[in-house]
Amino acid sequence: MAQARDEDLFAGTSMSFGEHLEELRGALLRALVGLVIGTLIGLAIGPYVVGVIKFPLEQSLAKFYKDGSVLQYEKFLKEQEAMGLSSPYTAAEVQDLVENHYMVFTMYQVHPTAVRRSLGLEADSKKNDGTPAPEIAPKADDRPSRKEVKESEATKSLSEDKKVPPQKLEPLTPLFVWQPVANDERATIKGLSAQEAFMIYLKASLMAGVIISSPWIFYQLWNFVAAGLYPTERRFVRIFLPISLALFFTGAAFCFFVIFRFVLDYLFGFNRSLGISPDPRINEWLGFAIFLPIGFGLSFQLPLVMLFLNRIGVMSVENYLAKWRISVLVIFVVAMVLTPADPVSMLAMAVPLTALYFGGIMICHWAGPKRTPLDA
């Protein structure tokens, strides 16, 4: 009876290598069709996707220059106090303008006489003293003679020979030009070429297509995995598919809305410590903004993969616990490869993945011992 039961259970479940390849080819083809349809939809919403991608970078740039305005004015206040001079604003007023009104300033050191002349204020003051204004051009009869010109040149050369020291300039006056941070050119994202905007639109549309078609792609991949399993094991695929999608979108959203802020603040803060003003390019940011959330989404599949391997009997809870040191090392290496070359990005991925690894062990323990086909 046991032999007959085994034959009925495993009948028709084994696949040859060629059949596996054929199943994989069909799954990839169906996934590609879904990706094309998703990309066409992404082309229609491409401009909105570009705006969403730019949002974290624009917010971090605005924060960088708002904080920079506060720090610059605090330094200016200390210099003014050291020289015994007054300041146009208090520190509290600047903080209010920056934080509550989203304003930033650019400070210029200007010469007051030059400013008055450029505005025509000195000319007006001379006209108001009662003397007639000089004519624009002399009349033909009033032109100087050759003798007068020679005497004028001689007087000029004599004054130059005496090297009369120039008049002492007035001290420079600080001029604060305030504007909304959204209008500040420094806080805008720039491109390097005319065709860069079009390429960004295509990449953003492709990314949107991947996200839109991801449920269908995951469904095809899990169906390919299920084709090589026993009938009693295939039901796990139906359970794991929605959980897999939820973990993928959770990881991508966690990266986009949480991790990006800390990573960008750290990188811009490092720029400030070196006295370097950031001037990010949209093309460079796009690659960062696309691949890092996808990497987070895929890495968040770890507990599900661990549970799946446990349920089909490949790994046990004891194996996971015995190899946790090696697993954590592998997690940090993978995080180093998938993230940019900065420690904050690596830790931002490695630490949640380590927590997910031990969470996966707990889930495998709560799910109970693995089931074999004979247990069905």
Secondary structure, DSSP 8 states (H G I E B T S, - for coil): -HHHHHHHHHTTT---HHHHHHHHHHHHHHHHHHHHHHHHHHHHTHHHHHHHHHHHHHHHHHHHHHHHHHHHHHHHHHHHHHHT---SS-HHHHHHHHHTT-EEEEEEEE-HHHHHHHHTHHHHHHHTTS-----SS--GGG---HHHHHHHHHHHHHHHHHT---------EEEEEEEEGGG-GGGS-B-SSTTHHHHHHHHHHHHHHHHHHHHHHHHHHHHHHHHTS-HHHHHHHHHHHHHHHHHHHHHHHHIIIIIHHHHHHHHHHHHHHTT-----BHHHHHHHHHHHHHHHHHHTTHHHHHHHHHHTTS--HHHHHHTHHHHHHHHHHHHHHHS-SSHHHHHHHHHHHHHHHHHHHHHHHHT-S---GGG-
